Amino acid sequence: DAGVTQSPTHLIKTRGQQVTLRCSPKSGHDTVSWYQQALGQGPQFIFQYYEEEERQRGNFPDRFSGHQFPNYSSELNVNALLLGDSALYLCASSLGFQGVDQPQHFGDGTRLSIL
Amino acid sequence: GEDVEQSLFLSVREGDSSVINCTYTDSSSTYLYWYKQEPGAGLQLLTYIFSNMDMKQDQRLTVLLNKKDKHLSLRIADTQTGDSAIYFCAESKDSSASKIIFGSGTRLSIRP
């Protein structure tokens, strides 16, 4: 049973570019959440997708957008990259709104470096 | 407001017990978590506790919750070199659908 998988593992971009990160949830999960973890910090919630819609959003600018596909996989897009966007981006999946008390499962993350 | 605070560093001798402490501010938090992160890796869920519980034990791990003081602790018995990592305290309203609020992490180092 595959857990949460994220791609790519590492990515290097330059300022002003755009990036797309991908996440496949754990089998059977329907909800995907994205977190940003800057160096030396705890993860911060970006947004959550369920039924192909954004359900919750943290304090991140509109440059951060996402998408969820019918197979529950998700993408995180960041436009006009800034140096401060350098971070580990973590994806978590869960059975979000089924009334099931189970913890979210995290992937190993994509490490994004902005030059 | 939503805030989770924890000390930045802890150094423990191998074989001793480690106790990592955390405080949170949101009294409506329902779930409280401890995650472990090794260098270059993602987050590993160690254990979690419901807010209506006082204690949870799982092998070498013991979680204590003082809901009145909004204080959570993680005790690791017989600390080993493999326990060296960053430990994150976190909270959420529920386990599946709500965002998780993390502390900044406590770096645990083990000395021989």
Interface residues (C-beta under 8 A of the other chain):
Chain A: T31 S33 Y35 G40 Q41 G42 P43 Q44 F45 Q48 Y50 R55 Q56 G58 L88 L90 A92 S94 L95 G96 F97 Q98 V100 D101 Q102 P103 Q104 H105 F106 G107 D108 G109
Chain B: V4 Y31 Y33 Y35 A41 G42 L43 Q44 L45 Y48 F88 A90 D94 S95 S96 A97 S98 K99 I100 I101 F102 G103 S104 G105
